[in-house]
Amino acid sequence: MFDTSSLILFISSSWLLILSPGPDSIYVLTRGISLGRRAGIISALGVTLGIFVHTAFAALGISVILMTSSTLFLIVKTAGTLYLIYIGIRTIINKKKIMIEKDVFTNNKNSTLSCRKIFLQGVVSNTLNPKVALFFLSYLPQFVNKETFSGSLQMLILGSIFAIFGVIYLLILGYFSGRIGQWINTKEGMMKKIQIISGSILIVLGIRIAFVQRN
């Protein structure tokens, strides 16, 4: 079993980290404001699945391979950078009028397809961020009790707890950012400005990944 004091420390530090403004929060916030409440919520779910992926990688030792292989690290970092920059540019140059009405998200395409696309973007953007892999590889082992059961299983459990806390916060953030987007949508010409700002933020997040170092 987990040591009680370590578990309390893990829970409290996890919430402090989750509530601190970071790439995940910014990503969900921009998607919610620019695309609506449903998009914000779906982005939150996608990002959280990416957290589960990194947790599994850390537990199985795949993250260690990523951190020790300069070539693989560069490939993942480059892919993450280009992907977020691509999404940002597409957001800026999108000429289709996006209507945000209550909890319905449409942009002149099939709603199910759009939701699936937003979800996958959240998953991919987080999974291809080596900084997240670095974080879980350095954070989770600190709370593993080597005197009890499998360290890998403990990391999976701790990572899952972190992801559950994260999705609670991100879902709330996505919901209320969508409400902000609804209000902005009532302002003439404001949505295009929000698209430009949101796209620019995504590009900046992509550029930040380019400067992540293995150490």
Number of C-alpha atoms within 10 A of each C-alpha: 10 16 12 9 9 14 15 12 12 19 15 11 13 20 14 11 13 18 14 10 10 11 18 21 19 17 24 28 29 26 29 29 28 31 28 31 30 25 32 32 27 26 31 33 24 25 28 27 21 23 26 20 17 27 29 21 20 26 24 15 13 15 22 15 13 21 19 11 13 12 11 13 21 18 15 17 24 19 19 25 24 17 19 28 21 15 18 23 18 14 23 17 12 13 10 9 11 18 19 26 17 14 14 12 22 20 13 11 9 10 13 11 10 16 18 14 16 22 21 19 19 24 22 18 24 26 23 23 27 25 18 18 24 20 13 20 22 10 15 22 17 11 18 22 16 11 9 11 12 12 18 19 14 21 25 20 16 22 24 17 15 23 21 15 17 23 21 13 16 28 21 14 21 30 24 19 26 31 22 17 28 23 16 17 22 13 9 8 10 13 23 20 12 20 25 19 17 26 26 19 19 27 21 16 23 26 18 16 22 19 12 15 14 14 5
